[in-house]
Amino acid sequence: FHGDLFDLFQPNVQPTQEFSNLKDIKNTQHSYYLIETEQDAKSLAHKIAAQDFFCFDTETTGTDAITAQIVGLSVSLREHEAWYVAMPKEKEGKQRMLEIFRPVFENPSTLKIGQNIKYDILILGNYGIKVEGTLFDTMIAHYLLQPELRHNMDYLAEIYLGYRTVHIEELIGEKGRNQKNMADLPADRIYEYACEDADVTLQLKNILEKELLKDGTDKLFSEVEMPLVQVLAYMERNGAMIDPKSLAETSRLFTERMKALEGEIYQEAGGTPFNILSPKQVGEILFERMKIVDKPKKTKTGQYVTSEDVLESLRADHPIVDLILKYRGLNKLLGTYVDALPQLINPETGKIHTSYNQTVTATGRLSSSNPNLQNIPVRDEDGKEVRKAFVPEPGCKFFSADYSQIELRIMAHLSQDQHMIEDFRLGHDIHAATAAKVFHKPIDQVTKSERSKAKTANFGIIYGISAFGLAQRMGVSRTEAKELIENYFKTYSGIKEYMDRSIEQARERGYIETILKRKRYLPDITSHNATVRGFAERNAINAPIQGSAADIIKIAMIAVYRRFIKEGLKSTMILQVHDELNFNVVPGEELKVQEIVIEEMQNAWNMSVPLVADSGWGDNWLEAH
């Protein structure tokens, strides 16, 4: 949504030709060439081989990199000049044409430039070509400079070059049933559009490279984000096995449970059937017929609000609310994962190949799509059913390793609070240690309930939770929650100082930074609206912690990937979720894999407290984690 939000405050960023003061392909001098013979392709490959860098882009038959076929390849070596190599229709011809360019792609000493270059790396990988050497991705460069904005090339060209690119819809039509495919168009219709892509990307690189230096994020870009591109391409290519039989059984169980819940909900509603998935009908039942609250929230259009957080706050008011939330939860898991995952299995590989996105979250964390692994519920029993369906390849084992309380460890490091640092260094159970200090008793006398309260406080406080929020989450009075927070800050005074300092710095600079100097801009930190300002203040406290956790796991992923290659392992890293890495391990490599993964994760960054990675083995993801 980060792009959509920005759009609200922007003029129309696709100006119509007549009124636009932007340059375009018609009024800008350029030399674009179409190449259709192997002889001309050899001559271009020879030209590229003499350069220290080249910018390239692929035209393909679709957006799924694992299944798409290449239609053409564009290359630019200097601004306003580019070549488009049209690929033959049949697979053998494509392979023959690409073989001409194999040496330049596999040359480790040339810089390769692209926009969303991971996609192009995967496309070339479909033809057995491995892109080697240093990378420069303009999309990721802009993401580091402006994480909250959009990073697509058309937008970047307008902002940085004052240039309106030819939009793909002008060639293949708008999205929908009648949209053409690139493969259907003759090369002479495509080549100028394709050449422009490579040319504009090279122009953007020349600007963004200087911007990264000025911004101080050049090292983060070259040492973390760019090496990570190859790691993610490798993980996407590896894919993950899932067990459709297990999912079919889960689907049957969930459907049965939803049927039973439906009956209970209707009974609580006085025997009236209604559509439980319709917010409008749920609102009418809960607030008009059953009147479970006096003043229910309404939208601008007068409809009752029945969002998850609203229902969550009413859970204790009537049994029907709990039943509706359970029903919705099961329905969401069914639609998003249980019934959807089998549809995502690639018929050729028999696996699912999630796409990892480096430029979506403002914090620096990776996100993933098709499927979105980050949203699989970790702790609830139903979410566990989904994890159970992820299995290793036949004869292999599933290995999972995740950071233990990484955000609290980063908090201890950033705040330099001596009490928390000491607890971590001594290897104490941090929540029990917190409870002991806050409730003033020896650690071995802390009750389960006290530890649980301390855990809620530990995680809640780093997210800037209020006494009211903490009271709600712990099911205690506001007075007790307020007292707990006061005791917490007395005990961990360094954390309180860190929080105040973070807000102050964000106010002064307009942004916060992670341990690797990743920036998050917080313009609302000076807002006159207390709610808006409060949200930015909470981000000022939490974003350096979340962002540093993201930095650390990225460093670990690169290190693990390099060690696997160096030591010639056949086992593969297959999934990354939050602070966790998952592996498909071939027989005989178990000890080596565990040793490498734990070592690299724990040594990813040197902090005032130790980084600890827990791990487990199993015949599926659930057993291993």
C-alpha positions in Angstrom: 0.0 0.0 0.0 3.0 2.3 0.4 2.7 3.4 -3.2 -1.1 4.1 -3.1 -0.6 6.3 0.0 1.9 8.4 -1.9 -0.4 8.7 -4.9 -2.9 10.7 -2.7 -0.5 13.6 -2.5 0.8 13.4 -6.1 -0.3 15.0 -9.3 -1.2 12.4 -11.9 2.1 10.7 -12.5 1.1 9.5 -16.0 0.5 12.9 -17.7 -1.3 12.7 -21.1 0.9 13.4 -24.1 -0.8 16.7 -25.0 -0.3 18.5 -21.7 2.9 16.9 -20.6 6.1 18.9 -20.3 8.1 15.6 -20.0 10.5 14.5 -22.6 9.7 11.2 -24.4 11.0 8.9 -27.1 9.6 11.1 -29.9 11.5 14.3 -28.9 14.7 12.8 -27.4 17.6 11.9 -29.6 18.5 8.2 -29.3 20.1 5.4 -31.2 18.2 2.1 -30.8 19.0 -1.0 -32.9 17.2 -4.2 -33.6 19.2 -7.4 -33.9 17.7 -10.5 -35.5 20.7 -12.5 -36.8 23.2 -14.6 -34.9 26.0 -12.7 -36.7 24.8 -9.3 -35.4 24.3 -10.8 -31.9 28.0 -12.0 -31.9 29.1 -8.5 -32.9 27.1 -7.0 -29.9 28.4 -9.7 -27.5 32.0 -8.7 -28.6 31.2 -5.0 -27.9 29.8 -5.9 -24.4 32.9 -8.0 -23.6 35.1 -4.9 -24.0 33.2 -3.0 -21.4 33.4 -2.9 -17.5 29.7 -2.8 -17.2 26.4 -3.2 -19.1 22.8 -2.6 -18.5 20.3 -5.3 -19.6 16.6 -6.1 -19.5 14.6 -9.1 -20.7 11.2 -9.1 -22.5 9.2 -12.2 -21.6 5.9 -14.0 -22.0 4.7 -13.4 -18.4 5.4 -12.1 -14.9 6.1 -15.5 -13.2 9.9 -15.8 -13.7 10.0 -19.5 -13.2 7.6 -20.3 -16.0 8.0 -17.3 -18.4 10.0 -17.6 -21.6 12.3 -15.0 -23.0 11.1 -13.0 -26.1 14.1 -10.7 -26.3 17.0 -9.1 -24.6 17.9 -5.4 -24.5 21.4 -4.0 -23.7 22.7 -0.5 -23.2 26.4 0.5 -22.8 26.0 4.2 -22.8 23.2 6.7 -22.4 20.7 7.1 -25.3 22.1 4.0 -27.1 20.7 0.5 -26.9 20.3 -2.8 -28.8 17.4 -5.2 -28.7 18.1 -8.9 -29.6 14.9 -10.6 -30.8 14.8 -14.2 -29.8 13.7 -17.0 -32.2 10.3 -18.5 -31.5 11.4 -22.0 -30.8 13.2 -23.0 -27.6 16.4 -24.4 -29.4 16.7 -21.1 -31.3 16.4 -19.1 -28.0 19.0 -21.3 -26.4 21.4 -20.8 -29.3 21.0 -17.1 -29.3 21.5 -16.8 -25.5 24.7 -19.0 -25.7 26.3 -16.1 -27.7 25.8 -14.0 -24.6 26.7 -16.6 -22.0 30.3 -15.4 -21.6 29.4 -11.8 -20.9 26.7 -12.8 -18.3 29.0 -15.3 -16.6 32.0 -12.9 -16.6 32.5 -12.2 -12.8 34.4 -8.9 -13.4 31.7 -6.9 -15.2 29.0 -4.9 -13.4 25.5 -5.9 -14.4 22.8 -3.2 -14.2 19.1 -3.7 -14.2 15.7 -2.6 -12.8 14.3 -5.5 -10.7 17.3 -7.5 -11.8 16.4 -10.6 -9.8 13.6 -11.3 -12.4 16.1 -11.2 -15.3 18.5 -13.4 -13.4 15.8 -16.0 -12.9 14.7 -15.7 -16.6 18.3 -16.4 -17.8 18.5 -19.2 -15.2 15.7 -20.9 -17.1 18.2 -21.3 -19.9 21.1 -22.5 -17.7 22.8 -19.1 -17.7 24.2 -17.9 -14.3 24.6 -14.1 -14.0 27.9 -13.6 -12.2 29.6 -10.5 -10.8 28.6 -7.3 -9.0 25.0 -6.1 -9.5 23.3 -2.7 -9.5 19.5 -2.7 -9.2 17.9 0.8 -9.7 14.7 -0.3 -8.1 16.5 -1.4 -4.9 18.7 1.7 -4.9 15.6 4.0 -4.9 14.0 1.8 -2.2 17.0 2.6 0.1 16.7 6.3 -0.7 13.0 6.5 -0.4 11.5 3.4 1.2 7.9 4.7 1.4 7.6 5.7 -2.3 7.1 3.7 -5.4 10.1 2.3 -7.3 8.8 1.3 -10.7 10.8 2.5 -13.7 8.1 4.7 -15.3 7.8 6.6 -12.1 11.6 6.9 -11.5 12.1 8.2 -15.1 9.6 11.0 -14.6 11.0 12.0 -11.2 14.7 11.8 -12.0 14.9 12.3 -15.8 11.8 14.3 -16.5 11.0 11.6 -19.1 7.9 9.7 -20.0 8.6 6.1 -21.0 6.6 4.1 -23.4 4.2 2.2 -21.1 3.8 -1.5 -21.8 0.0 -1.1 -22.1 0.6 0.9 -25.3 2.0 -2.3 -26.8 0.0 -5.1 -25.4 -3.2 -3.3 -24.2 -4.7 -2.9 -20.8 -4.8 -5.8 -18.3 -7.7 -8.1 -19.0 -8.8 -10.9 -21.4 -7.8 -9.0 -24.5 -4.3 -8.1 -23.4 -1.8 -9.4 -25.9 1.4 -11.3 -25.1 4.9 -9.9 -25.9 5.5 -13.1 -27.9 2.6 -12.2 -30.3 4.2 -8.9 -31.4 6.7 -8.5 -34.2 10.2 -7.5 -33.1 10.0 -4.2 -35.0 7.0 -3.2 -32.8 8.9 -4.1 -29.5 12.5 -3.0 -30.0 12.2 0.7 -29.3 10.2 0.1 -26.2 12.7 -2.6 -25.0 15.8 -0.5 -25.8 14.3 2.4 -24.0 14.0 0.2 -20.8 17.7 -0.6 -20.8 18.7 2.9 -21.7 16.6 4.6 -19.1 17.8 2.1 -16.4 21.4 3.0 -17.2 20.6 6.7 -17.0 18.9 6.1 -13.6 21.9 4.1 -12.3 24.2 7.0 -13.1 22.0 9.3 -10.9 21.1 6.9 -8.1 24.7 5.8 -7.6 25.6 9.3 -6.6 22.5 9.7 -4.5 23.4 6.5 -2.4 26.8 8.0 -1.7 25.4 11.3 -0.6 22.8 9.5 1.5 25.4 7.2 3.2 23.5 4.0 2.2 26.0 3.0 -0.5 27.6 0.3 1.8 24.2 -1.2 2.8 23.4 -1.3 -0.9 26.6 -2.9 -2.2 27.4 -5.2 0.8 23.9 -6.4 1.8 21.1 -5.6 -0.6 22.9 -6.5 -3.9 24.5 -9.8 -2.7 21.1 -10.7 -1.3 19.5 -10.5 -4.8 21.5 -13.7 -5.9 20.5 -15.4 -2.6 16.8 -14.7 -3.2 17.0 -15.8 -6.8 18.6 -19.1 -5.7 15.9 -19.6 -3.0 13.1 -18.9 -5.5 14.6 -21.3 -8.0 15.0 -24.0 -5.2 11.3 -23.8 -4.3 9.7 -25.7 -1.5 7.8 -29.1 -1.5 4.3 -29.2 -0.1 2.1 -32.2 0.6 -1.2 -31.8 -1.2 -2.7 -34.8 0.7 -2.0 -33.2 4.1 -3.7 -30.0 2.8 -6.7 -31.8 1.5 -7.2 -33.4 4.9 -6.8 -30.0 6.6 -9.3 -28.5 4.2 -11.8 -31.2 5.1 -11.3 -30.7 8.8 -11.5 -26.9 8.6 -14.7 -27.1 6.5 -16.3 -29.4 9.0 -15.4 -27.1 11.9 -16.7 -24.1 10.0 -20.0 -25.9 9.5 -20.2 -26.6 13.3 -19.3 -23.0 14.2 -22.0 -21.8 11.8 -24.6 -23.7 13.7 -23.4 -22.3 17.0 -23.4 -18.8 15.7 -26.9 -19.0 14.3 -28.0 -20.4 17.7 -26.4 -17.5 19.6 -28.1 -15.1 17.1 -31.5 -16.5 18.0 -31.8 -19.1 15.3 -31.5 -16.6 12.4 -29.2 -17.7 9.5 -27.1 -14.9 8.0 -23.9 -14.5 5.9 -21.1 -14.7 8.5 -18.6 -13.3 6.0 -20.7 -10.2 5.2 -19.5 -7.3 7.4 -22.9 -5.6 6.8 -25.0 -8.6 8.0 -22.7 -9.3 11.0 -23.1 -5.6 12.0 -26.8 -5.7 11.8 -27.0 -9.0 13.9 -24.6 -7.9 16.6 -25.5 -4.2 17.0 -29.2 -3.9 15.8 -30.7 -7.2 16.8 -28.5 -8.3 19.7 -27.4 -4.8 20.8 -24.2 -6.2 22.3 -22.8 -2.6 22.7 -24.6 0.7 23.3 -22.7 2.9 20.8 -21.2 0.8 18.0 -18.7 2.3 15.6 -20.0 3.2 12.1 -18.3 4.0 8.8 -18.9 7.3 6.9 -21.6 5.5 4.9 -23.4 4.5 8.1 -22.4 0.8 8.0 -21.4 -0.8 11.3 -17.6 -1.5 11.7 -17.0 -5.2 12.3 -13.2 -5.3 11.6 -11.0 -7.8 13.4 -9.7 -5.3 16.0 -13.3 -4.1 16.8 -14.5 -7.6 17.2 -11.4 -8.5 19.2 -12.2 -5.7 21.7 -15.8 -7.1 22.1 -14.7 -10.8 22.4 -15.5 -10.8 26.2 -18.9 -9.1 25.8 -20.7 -12.0 24.1 -19.9 -15.6 23.1 -21.0 -15.0 19.5 -18.1 -12.6 18.9 -15.5 -15.3 19.7 -17.3 -17.8 17.4 -17.4 -15.3 14.5 -13.7 -14.5 14.9 -12.9 -18.3 14.9 -15.0 -18.8 11.8 -13.4 -15.9 9.9 -9.9 -17.1 10.9 -10.6 -20.6 9.5 -12.1 -19.1 6.3 -9.0 -16.9 5.8 -6.6 -19.8 6.3 -8.6 -21.9 3.9 -8.7 -19.3 1.2 -5.2 -18.0 1.6 -3.3 -21.2 2.2 -5.0 -24.5 2.6 -7.0 -24.5 -0.7 -4.6 -22.0 -2.5 -1.2 -23.7 -2.0 -1.9 -26.7 -4.2 -2.9 -24.4 -7.0 0.5 -22.8 -6.8 2.5 -26.0 -7.4 4.6 -25.7 -10.5 3.7 -28.7 -12.7 7.3 -29.0 -13.9 9.1 -28.9 -10.6 6.3 -30.2 -8.3 7.2 -27.3 -5.9 5.9 -23.9 -5.0 8.2 -21.0 -5.8 7.4 -18.0 -3.6 8.6 -14.5 -4.8 10.7 -12.5 -2.3 10.3 -8.8 -2.4 13.1 -6.5 -1.3 11.3 -3.2 -1.9 8.0 -3.5 -0.2 8.2 -3.0 3.6 9.3 0.4 5.0 11.3 -1.4 7.7 13.7 -3.3 5.5 12.1 -6.7 6.2 11.6 -9.0 3.2 8.1 -9.7 2.1 6.9 -12.6 0.0 4.1 -13.3 -2.4 2.4 -16.3 -4.1 2.3 -17.5 -1.4 2.8 -14.9 1.3 4.8 -16.9 3.8 5.2 -14.1 6.3 1.5 -14.2 7.2 1.2 -17.9 8.1 0.1 -17.8 11.8 3.0 -19.2 13.8 1.5 -19.9 17.2 -2.1 -20.8 16.8 -3.0 -24.5 16.2 -4.7 -23.9 12.9 -1.7 -22.0 11.5 0.4 -25.0 12.5 -1.7 -27.2 10.2 -0.4 -25.1 7.2 3.2 -25.5 8.3 2.8 -29.2 8.6 2.2 -29.3 4.8 5.7 -28.0 4.0 7.9 -31.0 3.6 11.5 -31.8 2.5 12.3 -33.5 -0.8 12.1 -37.3 -0.7 14.8 -38.8 1.5 15.8 -35.4 2.9 15.2 -33.7 6.2 13.6 -30.3 7.1 15.9 -28.1 9.1 14.8 -24.8 10.7 16.8 -22.2 12.6 15.5 -18.9 14.0 16.9 -16.1 16.1 15.9 -16.2 19.8 14.3 -12.9 20.9 16.3 -10.9 18.4 14.3 -7.7 18.8 14.9 -7.6 22.6 18.6 -8.3 22.1 18.8 -5.4 19.7 16.9 -3.2 22.1 19.5 -4.2 24.8 22.3 -3.3 22.4 20.8 0.0 21.2 19.8 1.2 24.6 22.9 -0.1 26.4 20.7 -0.8 29.4 23.1 -2.6 31.7 20.4 -4.7 33.5 19.1 -6.2 30.2 22.6 -6.6 28.8 23.6 -8.6 31.9 20.5 -10.8 31.8 21.3 -11.7 28.2 25.0 -12.3 28.8 24.2 -14.6 31.8 21.9 -16.6 29.5 18.8 -15.9 31.8 15.3 -16.5 30.6 14.8 -12.9 29.7 11.0 -12.8 30.6 11.6 -14.5 33.9 14.5 -12.1 34.6 12.3 -9.1 33.8 9.5 -10.4 36.0 12.0 -11.0 38.9 13.1 -7.4 38.6 9.7 -5.8 38.1 8.0 -7.8 40.8 11.0 -7.6 43.2 11.5 -11.3 43.8 14.2 -14.0 43.1 14.1 -15.4 39.6 13.3 -18.9 40.9 10.2 -17.7 42.6 8.6 -16.0 39.5 5.2 -17.5 38.7 4.0 -18.5 35.3 1.5 -15.6 35.3 4.2 -13.1 36.3 6.5 -14.3 33.5 3.7 -14.1 31.0 3.0 -10.4 32.1 6.7 -9.6 31.8 6.8 -11.1 28.3 3.8 -9.0 27.2 5.5 -5.9 28.7 8.9 -6.7 27.1 7.4 -6.9 23.6 4.6 -4.3 24.2 7.0 -1.7 25.4 9.3 -1.9 22.5 6.3 -1.2 20.3 5.4 1.8 22.4 2.3 0.3 24.0 0.2 2.5 26.3 -1.0 1.5 29.8 -4.5 1.1 28.3 -3.1 -1.2 25.5 -1.1 -3.2 28.0 -4.1 -3.6 30.3 -6.2 -4.8 27.4 -3.6 -7.3 26.2 -2.9 -8.7 29.7 -6.5 -8.6 30.9 -5.7 -6.5 34.0 -6.8 -3.1 35.2 -5.3 0.1 33.8 -3.9 0.9 37.2 -2.0 -2.4 37.4 -0.7 -2.0 33.8 0.4 1.6 34.6 2.2 0.4 37.7 3.9 -2.4 35.7 5.2 0.1 33.1 6.5 2.5 35.8 8.3 -0.4 37.5 9.7 -1.6 34.2 11.2 1.8 33.4 12.6 2.2 36.9 14.3 -1.2 36.4 15.4 -0.6 32.8 16.1 3.1 32.9 18.4 2.7 29.8 15.4 1.6 27.7 13.4 4.6 28.7 16.3 6.9 27.8 16.7 5.1 24.5 13.0 5.6 23.7 13.1 9.3 24.5 16.4 9.7 22.6 14.9 8.0 19.5 11.9 10.3 19.4 14.1 13.3 19.9 16.5 12.3 17.1 13.6 11.5 14.7 12.3 15.0 15.4 15.6 16.7 14.7 16.5 14.7 11.6 13.1 13.6 10.2 14.3 9.9 10.1 15.7 7.1 12.1 18.5 4.6 11.3 19.2 1.0 11.8 22.6 -0.5 12.8 23.5 -0.5 9.0 22.3 3.1 8.4 19.1 2.0 6.7 16.8 5.0 6.9 13.1 5.3 7.7 11.6 8.8 7.2 9.0 9.9 9.8 7.6 13.3 8.6 4.6 12.9 10.9 6.8 13.1 14.0 6.1 16.9 14.2 2.4 16.6 13.4 0.0 18.7 15.4 -2.4 15.8 15.4 -1.6 13.8 18.6 -2.8 10.4 17.1 -0.7 10.8 14.0 2.3 12.1 16.0 1.9 9.2 18.5 2.1 6.6 15.6 5.3 8.2 14.3 6.8 8.3 17.8 6.1 4.6 18.2 7.8 4.0 14.8 10.8 6.1 16.0 11.3 3.6 18.8 10.5 0.4 17.0 11.7 0.9 13.4 15.5 0.9 14.3 14.9 -2.4 16.1 12.8 -4.1 13.4 15.0 -2.7 10.7 18.2 -3.8 12.4 16.7 -7.3 12.8 16.0 -7.3 9.0 19.6 -6.2 8.4 21.0 -9.0 10.5 19.1 -11.8 9.0 20.0 -10.6 5.5 23.7 -10.7 6.4 23.2 -14.2 7.8 21.5 -15.4 4.6 24.3 -14.1 2.4 26.9 -15.8 4.7 25.1 -19.1 4.8 24.6 -19.1 1.0 28.3 -18.4 0.4 29.4 -21.1 2.8 27.1 -23.7 1.2 28.7 -22.9 -2.2 32.2 -22.8 -0.9 31.8 -26.2 0.9 30.0 -27.8 -2.1 26.8 -28.7 -0.2 23.8 -30.2 -2.0 21.4 -29.1 0.8 19.6 -25.8 0.0 18.1 -22.8 1.8 14.4 -22.8 0.8 12.4 -20.4 2.9 12.9 -17.2 4.9 10.1 -16.1 7.3 10.7 -13.2 9.7 13.7 -14.2 11.9 13.7 -17.8 10.6 15.6 -19.7 7.9 14.5 -23.1 6.6 16.5 -25.8 4.7 16.1 -28.9 2.7 19.0 -31.1 3.9 20.3 -34.1 2.0 21.4 -37.3 3.9 24.9 -37.1 5.3 25.0 -33.3 5.4 23.0 -32.8 8.6 25.9 -31.9 11.0 27.6 -29.7 8.4 24.4 -27.7 7.7 23.6 -27.2 11.3 27.1 -26.1 12.1 27.3 -23.6 9.2 23.8 -22.1 9.8 24.1 -21.6 13.5 27.6 -20.3 13.2 26.8 -17.8 10.5 23.5 -16.7 12.1 25.1 -16.1 15.5 28.1 -14.3 14.0 26.2 -12.1 11.6 26.7 -9.0 13.7 28.7 -8.2 16.8 26.5 -6.7 19.6 26.8 -6.0 23.3 24.7 -9.2 23.8 25.1 -12.6 22.1 22.9 -13.4 19.1 21.4 -16.8 19.7 19.9 -19.1 17.1 17.6 -22.0 18.1 17.1 -24.9 15.6 15.2 -28.1 15.0 14.8 -31.0 12.6 11.8 -32.8 11.3 9.9 -34.5 8.4 8.0 -31.2 7.9 8.2 -27.5 8.8 6.0 -27.9 11.9 8.2 -30.7 13.4 11.4 -28.7 12.7 10.1 -25.5 14.2 
